[in-house]
Amino acid sequence: MNKQAIFHITDIPYTYAIDENTLAVRLKAAKGDLKNCDIYYKDRYDWVNPFNINSMDLKKSDSLFDYYETSLQIDENRYRYYFKLEDREGNICYYNERGLHEELIKPYEQNCFQFPYLNTADIHKVPAWAKEGIVYQIFPDRFCNGDKNNDPEGTLPWGEEVSTTTMFGGDLQGIIDKLDYLQELGINIAYLTPIFLSTTNHKYNTCDYYQVDPSFGDVKKAKELVEKCHAMGIRVIFDAVFNHSGSDFFAFKDVIENGEKSKYKDWFFIKSYPVDTEKINYITFSNNVDTMPKLNTHNPEVKEYLLKVAEYWIKEVGIDGWRLDVCDEVDHAFWREFRKVVKAANPEALIIGEIMHESTSWMRGDQMDGFMNYPLRELLLDFFARGRITGQKFQEELAYVSSLYTDEVNSCLFNLIGSHDTARFLTDSKEDINKLKLAAAFQYTYIGLPYIYYGDEIGMVGENDPFCRRCMIWDESKQNVELLSFFKKLNALRKTEKVLVYGDYKDLSSNKNMLIYKRTLGNEEILVILNNGSEFSELSLESTEGKYVDLLNDKEISISNTIKVNGNDMKILKKI
Amino acid sequence: MNKQAIFHITDIPYTYAIDENTLAVRLKAAKGDLKNCDIYYKDRYDWVNPFNINSMDLKKSDSLFDYYETSLQIDENRYRYYFKLEDREGNICYYNERGLHEELIKPYEQNCFQFPYLNTADIHKVPAWAKEGIVYQIFPDRFCNGDKNNDPEGTLPWGEEVSTTTMFGGDLQGIIDKLDYLQELGINIAYLTPIFLSTTNHKYNTCDYYQVDPSFGDVKKAKELVEKCHAMGIRVIFDAVFNHSGSDFFAFKDVIENGEKSKYKDWFFIKSYPVDTEKINYITFSNNVDTMPKLNTHNPEVKEYLLKVAEYWIKEVGIDGWRLDVCDEVDHAFWREFRKVVKAANPEALIIGEIMHESTSWMRGDQMDGFMNYPLRELLLDFFARGRITGQKFQEELAYVSSLYTDEVNSCLFNLIGSHDTARFLTDSKEDINKLKLAAAFQYTYIGLPYIYYGDEIGMVGENDPFCRRCMIWDESKQNVELLSFFKKLNALRKTEKVLVYGDYKDLSSNKNMLIYKRTLGNEEILVILNNGSEFSELSLESTEGKYVDLLNDKEISISNTIKVNGNDMKILKKI
């Protein structure tokens, strides 16, 4: 037994409450090392009755580890447990709070791992609606110009080439005008990048957190948008830029004007006075972005100010949640307060962090519900677009990434393949539409929320900022309508096939060019085969015999020994 | 390289802020596997400059792992890093967010681990005074009867044999009367088990959180105690029993009386009505302890009530902190609120959890400062009192336990060898005073707060409750005065030798019967040798040559090749 590979801790994500009466338990071991993994458990105050025993399930494997899981239920919700591990050579180890032992000291209750009490207050439940969500990200200046009267000075004709400073007049009325399009597409969450008063086209340098930028509309128009979305079953997420303000935010302007005498001087991190936006003698977002002074979210006044903003848009305008810009550079203490305020304003509000890296310290249920899953995006690019990794490696890395979070968090990740901060997928895939389709098929058949960056669904291309922010193409003759109808199909499937939302995910035998996996929920089963190679492939898969319906063309097929999949093609097969 | 043994995560305790400008980083690897462990780091937005490089230090080892540590400082406090590992055969591995690699893909910045921003709000600082603390635990009914007028009915003569229900009339005046004793002993933190109105001698079933039990005194007397302690440099910690109340707590009485109509019915977990203290149809502490109904700390009214209690005793009476009874069965959300209220009432207040097991989920800096270190107690018993483990195993298990927490938490643990909930150490050691001395010497020369359970210092014995709660022996002829003077000596050393408080701890070559370790702080160095065997031992230790003063007898000794230590004896040697 590789003893150094064995790991468990009585903390998230290795132990956590699933619901009021159920405790999830995980353990990892060296890949292929164990034959059996059992958990012995009972009430922490019970010194009399024998332990209950669960056999733990091998749920997934990465390149180094196997991950075992089970869930426990006992009457009093106070858990004491240890593990019995058996490797493939028959060696047995017991694992408790004091480590690995060939034999356990009696009484076995001693030195057990303990989950002292499952308190309902500590259960992380994401909003139920979010799990069934399909996200559509809108960059408002570039989506649709619905009101020519509010176009900012210098607005360019729709569709001209973009630069970092160009404005195109897209606005909230434009989004309202296109709600039929969104509904027909089949998404149910609209995430808008910032819409508050700001000098730039992206509006990540906020001037006024309470005002909609007049070139986009006003608060009334925002309400109208939200109401109309809700009437169509679409939820609306706004973008909270709380790491920094704009340099024309009233408080920063006051510091510029009044220097050390400003009562707002501790709202920012000023290095010296007078404040100078050319020398940039204050902390900013990223590398000295003078227009984005970092906010001191540790300052109670700043905290109060921003939390009121968070509450205002939920209560006043009815938005369904916040996406949190650069939230990993803001303190955890702030986000804990933020969660309380937001969930008090609307217990069903969703909180999604923009964190591009490992996110464990934000994902314990006390801060965000989920995050923008950039690690998955990297894998999708590496496998489908860049051809850098095999299908097997893809599954292994995916298993590792998901092993870092609870099932609840994993069910609530925004599984993007691109955003306003990245090149478009189709550009990374050298405009190979099939690769985009394969990646999208994965998004829609995996755990977490499928996510479309506006325009990807009609085949838009573009390198990173500014070219990934081109104007949405509304001229149908210039849209890839076959791709669009493929996305519509996927959206429809995601809605009708709950197994794609709630089912277990199991890699079957992904290989160099293929992802082969199964989603199961109760008796339902969907088998997915994504052939990323250019060659036709005939697969023989164990225990996949049976009748299926191909959900992409509604044809029935029967699998006896082998399944055939064309190069750069896919099967999404539902067992019947 | 044992790849499965390599572990790092960008979360506590593997990455955390030490202060406003310093990030601590840890990594574990298989014991003895690595020759070198380097960290490459720089600003997360810096794509231009080369990485800085730190060589990580091997800090400690348990039975399976080596633990490497370093601390990083960069200007902007936004960290990006990866590791370069070299094993003893010269194999090299790079370790970043996407795992272990034989070669890194360029640019190396890609896929780095990220600590996005070191925010001051997230730094866990325990009160500075606590680190230099020496705790004395008092069980008030059994410490000293200073006021005969408030003796409860049925008070027994001091020193008679105890039962679970006997009362002896100990009180706050008694503690005040013995402050000279405590000061002479040399402790500087008095921790009192509960003193609030309650029917039992232990008072863990609270009737009124605002009233001192009249058999102990009143609020005025509590204030007098705290003031007199403070005047003598002694801090006072009270016991917060917030997991459950007493069954005669006003709210529970109301539920008994008014059943489902009681406005306090959701303050508890009632299974059916009417509430019946014989059938016990409500959730209690432990196994159906009818007098201790569990409080619903998720209920905002309960939360508000208890948090006001927490604040009251700090603001009104001036206590210096709380020890939290059964805090591991109360929700994390409650303790986060509790921390805010307590630290707002007094930023220097100390919060110590009673958690007898792995405590990681409470020790992230958002809840408690430290905990009662029962895992260390088990090790001290197993090695010194029970002879169950070797010195080497002791060091390995100690290394494992301390690897679970940040240095800040480790510096703030209550390192007890006994309490009112355990047998006394001297009973477990079969009344071998030498074993108690050795264990105490370890407490005083290790990281964290030495802790005396009243009476241990004069040689009191007793099995678990009720016998560990016997009356304090004040008759000097019945005290072990030699032991008492040994404890006085240890207390004095802990105060004069800051290296014992703040120094690094390094196991040298502990073996079957011996603990041999070094504390170092700057140029200061203390070498400790605890011989748990019955035989005289002559040790040869590498690089310990030099002149020392034996701090236990102030004699100078010179070590050339070997050091001699008698059986069941010790050396605490300061390098001069």
HADDOCK unambig.tbl for C-alpha pairs under 7 A between the chains (distance, minus, plus):
assign (segid A and resid 4 and name CA) (segid B and resid 4 and name CA) 6.54 0.50 0.50
assign (segid A and resid 4 and name CA) (segid B and resid 5 and name CA) 4.96 0.50 0.50
assign (segid A and resid 4 and name CA) (segid B and resid 30 and name CA) 6.60 0.50 0.50
assign (segid A and resid 4 and name CA) (segid B and resid 64 and name CA) 6.15 0.50 0.50
assign (segid A and resid 5 and name CA) (segid B and resid 4 and name CA) 4.96 0.50 0.50
assign (segid A and resid 5 and name CA) (segid B and resid 5 and name CA) 5.61 0.50 0.50
assign (segid A and resid 11 and name CA) (segid B and resid 360 and name CA) 6.97 0.50 0.50
assign (segid A and resid 11 and name CA) (segid B and resid 361 and name CA) 5.80 0.50 0.50
assign (segid A and resid 30 and name CA) (segid B and resid 4 and name CA) 6.59 0.50 0.50
assign (segid A and resid 45 and name CA) (segid B and resid 286 and name CA) 6.04 0.50 0.50
assign (segid A and resid 45 and name CA) (segid B and resid 287 and name CA) 6.31 0.50 0.50
assign (segid A and resid 64 and name CA) (segid B and resid 4 and name CA) 6.14 0.50 0.50
assign (segid A and resid 114 and name CA) (segid B and resid 357 and name CA) 6.93 0.50 0.50
assign (segid A and resid 116 and name CA) (segid B and resid 328 and name CA) 5.79 0.50 0.50
assign (segid A and resid 116 and name CA) (segid B and resid 329 and name CA) 5.30 0.50 0.50
assign (segid A and resid 117 and name CA) (segid B and resid 329 and name CA) 4.68 0.50 0.50
assign (segid A and resid 119 and name CA) (segid B and resid 331 and name CA) 5.50 0.50 0.50
assign (segid A and resid 121 and name CA) (segid B and resid 298 and name CA) 5.66 0.50 0.50
assign (segid A and resid 121 and name CA) (segid B and resid 331 and name CA) 6.12 0.50 0.50
assign (segid A and resid 121 and name CA) (segid B and resid 333 and name CA) 6.53 0.50 0.50
assign (segid A and resid 122 and name CA) (segid B and resid 331 and name CA) 6.09 0.50 0.50
assign (segid A and resid 122 and name CA) (segid B and resid 332 and name CA) 6.45 0.50 0.50
assign (segid A and resid 122 and name CA) (segid B and resid 333 and name CA) 6.59 0.50 0.50
assign (segid A and resid 286 and name CA) (segid B and resid 45 and name CA) 6.06 0.50 0.50
assign (segid A and resid 287 and name CA) (segid B and resid 45 and name CA) 6.30 0.50 0.50
assign (segid A and resid 298 and name CA) (segid B and resid 121 and name CA) 5.65 0.50 0.50
assign (segid A and resid 328 and name CA) (segid B and resid 116 and name CA) 5.81 0.50 0.50
assign (segid A and resid 329 and name CA) (segid B and resid 116 and name CA) 5.29 0.50 0.50
assign (segid A and resid 329 and name CA) (segid B and resid 117 and name CA) 4.68 0.50 0.50
assign (segid A and resid 331 and name CA) (segid B and resid 119 and name CA) 5.50 0.50 0.50
assign (segid A and resid 331 and name CA) (segid B and resid 121 and name CA) 6.13 0.50 0.50
assign (segid A and resid 331 and name CA) (segid B and resid 122 and name CA) 6.10 0.50 0.50
assign (segid A and resid 332 and name CA) (segid B and resid 122 and name CA) 6.44 0.50 0.50
assign (segid A and resid 333 and name CA) (segid B and resid 121 and name CA) 6.53 0.50 0.50
assign (segid A and resid 333 and name CA) (segid B and resid 122 and name CA) 6.58 0.50 0.50
assign (segid A and resid 357 and name CA) (segid B and resid 114 and name CA) 6.95 0.50 0.50
assign (segid A and resid 360 and name CA) (segid B and resid 11 and name CA) 6.97 0.50 0.50
assign (segid A and resid 361 and name CA) (segid B and resid 11 and name CA) 5.80 0.50 0.50
